[in-house]
Amino acid sequence: MKSINEAFEEICLKHKYIRPVNRASDALYIILKKIQTKSKKIAISEICCHDILAAVIEAGWEPFLVDISPKRGSPSIKSYRAAIHQGCSVILVTNLYGNPENIKQLSQLCAENKVEVIEDLAQSLGAKVRNKFLGTFGKHVIISFGKTKQFPIGNGLLMTNNEEIFDYAKAFTIDKFSLVETPKFRKSYFVAQKKLFETNSFDSFKNIHKEIKIKKIKYDLPKVKTFKQNLKKFKNELSLRRERFLTLKEILEKKGFNIGFLKEGAIPWRLNCWYGNRNYLESKEISDNLRKKNIRVSHWYIPLSAFLSGDKISCEGAKMFNKGLIQFWLDKRAEEKEYNLLNKIIM
């Protein structure tokens, strides 16, 4: 298996222009502000980060939410084809949890319909499809190096072959603009999350994404070569993540849990584990108990349509995907005692 540096170099070679940004959602905003397309309608997965939704709307675009397969956790080619027929001129490919989507077939579909592809590698940097790295298929790439990602070296990158987008990215970052989750958003989010646990209702999430805004803030950005140097710290991360995924998978499957599959070429960000048709409060209580035992886990993404229409979530696959889901972190190689502890907790 190639190192992350070798993967990163191959992706860089496919793009003429590379610009550091404060965060990956800034990169998406920048691309959408300058990309020339026949409509301003973009297809995005129902399950992904709410900052993506905010960036789309701040850029003046209409989001078209694409449902996911509850088994795979990603949209199907059929779903993307339907999005194109609904007038989408751009598709954002998120490769959720590090599992590659069918990017080769999707790229062909988009080329036939003159639709632009943006590859989001926030959770999948280093992953492959048919021995070709993600990030080498589309004209535009956004990458996050945030503190919870596989390679937490900070900030993000925009890669493109479009000079106008690159020039706008330079001006945007020189002027210190960025997408910001305001204090009002954070307060509203935690209130909405509390109500979800209490009532199983998404209604309190409706419209709170409007408090995520483009603002001037203070930040410093490293040069591209600094990203390359910092990635050397993670020389064996690609293989270690797969090893830890497979070890945890074996433990959990022996106890009868349903585990999300790992595609060939995937670089797992989280291990998805389903433990029955639990409500959101039960999910939280189980996750909190595991964290108290120093087992790092998280919940799930709130379906994006909850931010647009509350409980009127039309994407059934996304709702099924989130039922009874808990996600194990794969950020460091677990010691034997951690696996033993997990065994005891499950028992």
C-alpha distance (Angstrom), angle and dihedral (degrees) to the residues before:
residue distance angle dihedral
M1 . . .
K2 3.80 . .
S3 3.80 120.4 .
I4 3.79 122.6 -107.3
N5 3.82 89.2 -107.7
E6 3.79 91.7 57.6
A7 3.81 90.0 48.2
F8 3.81 91.6 48.5
E9 3.81 92.5 49.5
E10 3.81 92.0 52.2
I11 3.81 91.2 51.1
C12 3.81 91.6 48.1
L13 3.80 91.6 52.2
K14 3.82 90.3 58.9
H15 3.82 93.1 59.0
K16 3.77 127.1 63.7
Y17 3.81 95.6 -158.4
I18 3.82 127.8 45.2
R19 3.80 123.7 178.1
P20 3.82 129.3 178.9
V21 3.82 113.3 -130.3
N22 3.79 133.5 -173.5
R23 3.81 92.2 -111.9
A24 3.80 138.6 -6.5
S25 3.81 93.3 -107.6
D26 3.82 87.5 61.2
A27 3.80 88.3 57.7
L28 3.80 91.5 52.8
Y29 3.81 91.2 48.3
I30 3.82 91.1 50.4
I31 3.81 93.6 49.4
L32 3.81 92.9 48.9
K33 3.81 92.4 49.1
K34 3.81 92.9 58.3
I35 3.78 108.2 24.1
Q36 3.82 113.9 112.1
T37 3.81 111.7 -134.9
K38 3.80 139.6 148.1
S39 3.83 93.0 -109.9
K40 3.79 139.7 14.5
K41 3.77 95.9 -125.0
I42 3.82 120.9 115.4
A43 3.80 130.0 -169.0
I44 3.81 114.0 -135.5
S45 3.79 131.7 170.1
E46 3.82 116.0 -95.9
I47 3.80 87.1 -131.0
C48 3.79 112.3 58.4
C49 3.81 140.7 94.0
H50 3.83 115.8 -47.9
D51 3.83 89.3 -133.7
I52 3.81 87.2 69.6
L53 3.80 90.1 58.5
A54 3.82 90.8 47.3
A55 3.83 92.3 49.9
V56 3.81 91.2 51.0
I57 3.80 93.3 50.9
E58 3.83 94.2 42.0
A59 3.82 88.0 54.3
G60 3.80 89.9 55.9
W61 3.81 96.5 -108.2
E62 3.80 131.5 133.1
P63 3.82 114.7 -121.7
F64 3.80 117.6 -138.0
L65 3.81 107.5 -162.0
V66 3.79 114.9 -142.1
D67 3.80 118.4 -155.7
I68 3.80 121.0 -126.6
S69 3.77 134.6 -137.1
P70 3.83 107.6 -101.5
K71 3.80 88.3 -140.3
R72 3.81 100.7 45.0
G73 3.81 98.8 30.4
S74 3.81 92.1 -137.3
P75 3.83 137.1 87.8
S76 3.79 120.2 -93.8
I77 3.80 126.1 -122.7
K78 3.80 86.6 -111.7
S79 3.83 89.8 58.0
Y80 3.80 91.9 49.2
R81 3.80 90.8 48.3
A82 3.81 88.9 53.7
A83 3.82 89.5 50.5
I84 3.81 90.4 53.9
H85 3.81 90.0 50.1
Q86 3.82 87.3 52.7
G87 3.81 89.4 59.9
C88 3.81 103.7 -93.7
S89 3.81 111.3 156.7
V90 3.82 96.2 -178.1
I91 3.82 131.5 43.1
L92 3.81 122.1 -161.0
V93 3.81 110.2 -152.3
T94 3.82 109.6 -156.0
N95 3.84 103.1 178.0
L96 3.80 89.8 -148.0
Y97 3.82 117.5 -134.3
G98 3.80 91.2 -2.3
N99 3.81 96.8 -63.7
P100 3.83 110.3 130.7
E101 3.77 117.2 -123.1
N102 3.80 119.3 -137.6
I103 3.79 89.5 -82.8
K104 3.79 96.2 160.5
Q105 3.81 93.9 57.5
L106 3.81 91.1 39.1
S107 3.82 92.0 52.0
Q108 3.80 89.8 52.7
L109 3.82 91.5 48.6
C110 3.82 91.2 49.8
A111 3.81 93.2 47.2
E112 3.81 90.3 53.0
N113 3.82 90.4 52.0
K114 3.85 98.2 37.8
V115 3.80 91.6 -115.5
E116 3.82 121.2 150.0
V117 3.82 121.2 -126.4
I118 3.81 123.2 -147.0
E119 3.81 113.7 -167.2
D120 3.81 114.4 -147.0
L121 3.82 109.1 -158.4
A122 3.82 96.4 174.9
Q123 3.82 89.4 118.4
S124 3.80 102.4 19.2
L125 3.81 112.0 47.5
G126 3.80 106.8 148.2
A127 3.81 95.8 22.2
K128 3.80 120.2 130.0
V129 3.80 141.3 -150.4
R130 3.80 114.6 -157.8
N131 3.80 90.9 -17.3
K132 3.81 92.8 -52.0
F133 3.81 120.9 112.8
L134 3.77 120.8 -116.7
G135 3.77 107.5 -112.3
T136 3.80 92.8 50.3
F137 3.83 96.7 79.7
G138 3.82 104.7 63.2
K139 3.81 134.3 51.1
H140 3.80 93.1 -121.1
V141 3.82 132.4 45.3
I142 3.80 132.4 -175.8
I143 3.81 122.0 -166.7
S144 3.80 132.2 -173.0
F145 3.79 122.5 -155.5
G146 3.83 93.4 -178.4
K147 3.79 122.3 153.0
T148 3.83 94.7 -95.0
K149 3.82 97.0 46.8
Q150 3.82 127.8 97.0
F151 3.81 91.6 -97.3
P152 3.84 106.8 33.3
I153 3.81 99.6 -172.3
G154 3.81 93.6 129.3
N155 3.83 138.9 -105.5
G156 3.81 123.7 27.9
L157 3.79 146.1 -105.7
L158 3.78 138.4 -121.1
M159 3.81 117.7 -154.5
T160 3.79 122.7 -173.4
N161 3.80 145.6 146.8
N162 3.81 91.0 -139.9
E163 3.82 113.9 100.4
E164 3.82 94.3 -162.7
I165 3.82 90.8 55.7
F166 3.80 90.2 48.0
D167 3.81 92.9 50.5
Y168 3.80 90.9 49.9
A169 3.83 90.0 48.6
K170 3.81 90.3 54.7
A171 3.80 92.4 50.8
F172 3.82 92.2 44.1
T173 3.82 93.5 53.1
I174 3.82 96.5 38.6
D175 3.81 87.6 55.9
K176 3.85 88.6 48.9
F177 3.79 98.4 -121.8
S178 3.80 120.3 159.6
L179 3.81 142.0 159.8
V180 3.80 106.0 -96.4
E181 3.80 131.6 -164.0
T182 3.81 98.9 -140.3
P183 3.83 122.1 -142.4
K184 3.81 87.6 -108.8
F185 3.82 90.3 57.1
R186 3.80 93.3 48.7
K187 3.80 92.2 49.4
S188 3.81 91.9 47.1
Y189 3.82 91.3 47.2
F190 3.81 94.2 54.3
V191 3.82 91.4 45.6
A192 3.82 89.9 50.5
Q193 3.79 91.8 47.3
K194 3.82 91.0 51.2
K195 3.80 90.8 51.2
L196 3.80 90.2 48.3
F197 3.81 90.1 56.0
E198 3.81 91.1 46.7
T199 3.80 100.7 42.6
N200 3.84 108.0 13.1
S201 3.82 86.9 -123.3
F202 3.83 126.5 134.3
D203 3.81 94.6 -165.7
S204 3.83 94.4 105.4
F205 3.83 90.3 61.5
K206 3.80 92.2 62.4
N207 3.83 112.7 122.8
I208 3.83 96.5 -13.3
H209 3.83 89.0 119.7
K210 3.82 86.9 73.2
E211 3.82 86.8 77.5
I212 3.83 90.3 66.2
K213 3.79 103.2 91.1
I214 3.80 144.2 169.5
K215 3.81 106.4 -104.0
K216 3.79 141.1 161.5
I217 3.80 110.2 -103.0
K218 3.79 138.1 158.3
Y219 3.79 117.9 -93.0
D220 3.80 140.0 136.9
L221 3.77 124.0 -140.9
P222 3.81 127.5 -150.5
K223 3.79 122.5 -134.7
V224 3.80 120.1 -99.8
K225 3.81 90.9 -105.9
T226 3.81 88.9 57.9
F227 3.81 90.0 59.0
K228 3.80 88.6 53.0
Q229 3.81 92.1 49.8
N230 3.80 93.6 47.5
L231 3.80 92.4 49.9
K232 3.82 88.6 63.2
K233 3.82 87.2 76.2
F234 3.81 87.3 69.5
K235 3.80 98.0 51.7
N236 3.84 95.2 141.0
E237 3.80 98.6 28.4
L238 3.81 95.9 108.1
S239 3.81 94.1 59.2
L240 3.83 95.1 35.8
R241 3.80 92.4 56.6
R242 3.79 92.1 53.0
E243 3.82 90.3 47.4
R244 3.79 92.9 52.2
F245 3.81 92.1 45.6
L246 3.81 91.5 53.4
T247 3.83 93.0 46.1
L248 3.81 93.3 51.1
K249 3.80 90.6 42.6
E250 3.82 90.7 56.5
I251 3.82 92.5 50.1
L252 3.80 94.6 47.6
E253 3.80 97.3 42.2
K254 3.82 91.0 52.6
K255 3.81 86.7 59.5
G256 3.81 91.7 51.9
F257 3.81 100.1 -101.5
N258 3.78 122.2 145.2
I259 3.82 111.2 -121.0
G260 3.79 127.8 -162.6
F261 3.78 111.6 -112.8
L262 3.79 125.3 -111.7
K263 3.79 114.3 -131.7
E264 3.77 122.2 -140.2
G265 3.80 107.2 -88.8
A266 3.83 94.0 19.2
I267 3.80 123.7 141.9
P268 3.82 101.9 -155.5
W269 3.79 118.3 -134.8
R270 3.81 95.9 -179.8
L271 3.79 135.3 3.3
N272 3.80 109.4 -124.7
C273 3.80 115.2 -144.5
W274 3.81 125.1 -178.1
Y275 3.81 120.1 -158.2
G276 3.78 106.3 -179.8
N277 3.78 136.6 -65.1
R278 3.83 95.3 -45.8
N279 3.77 125.4 165.9
Y280 3.80 120.9 -124.6
L281 3.81 95.9 -97.3
E282 3.81 91.6 53.2
S283 3.81 89.4 48.4
K284 3.80 90.8 52.6
E285 3.81 93.8 48.4
I286 3.80 92.4 51.4
S287 3.82 91.9 46.5
D288 3.82 91.8 48.1
N289 3.80 90.5 51.3
L290 3.81 92.0 51.9
R291 3.81 91.9 48.5
K292 3.80 90.5 52.2
K293 3.82 86.1 58.4
N294 3.85 90.0 53.0
I295 3.80 93.4 -106.7
R296 3.79 105.9 136.7
V297 3.78 112.9 -133.4
S298 3.79 138.0 147.7
H299 3.79 138.2 -164.6
W300 3.80 125.0 -119.2
Y301 3.76 140.6 -80.8
I302 3.79 114.4 -83.6
P303 3.85 106.4 -116.1
L304 3.80 106.8 -100.0
S305 3.80 93.4 -129.2
A306 3.83 87.7 65.8
F307 3.82 87.0 69.6
L308 3.80 90.7 51.1
S309 3.80 102.5 39.1
G310 3.82 111.1 4.2
D311 3.80 112.7 -137.9
K312 3.80 93.1 1.4
I313 3.82 92.8 96.3
S314 3.78 107.3 162.1
C315 3.80 97.5 -176.7
E316 3.80 104.7 91.4
G317 3.81 94.0 -179.0
A318 3.81 91.2 59.7
K319 3.81 92.1 49.8
M320 3.81 91.6 50.3
F321 3.82 91.3 46.3
N322 3.82 91.7 56.9
K323 3.81 96.5 47.6
G324 3.81 109.6 113.0
L325 3.81 92.3 -14.6
I326 3.79 123.8 156.1
Q327 3.81 124.2 174.7
F328 3.80 124.5 -146.0
W329 3.78 116.8 -150.4
L330 3.79 118.5 -123.6
D331 3.80 99.3 -169.3
K332 3.78 97.3 121.8
R333 3.75 136.1 20.3
A334 3.80 108.9 -93.4
E335 3.75 121.0 -128.5
E336 3.79 121.2 -126.0
K337 3.82 91.4 -104.5
E338 3.81 90.8 58.8
Y339 3.79 90.8 54.9
N340 3.81 90.3 47.9
L341 3.80 90.3 49.8
L342 3.79 90.8 50.9
N343 3.81 89.3 51.9
K344 3.82 91.1 54.0
I345 3.80 93.7 47.0
I346 3.82 91.9 51.3
M347 3.81 91.3 49.1
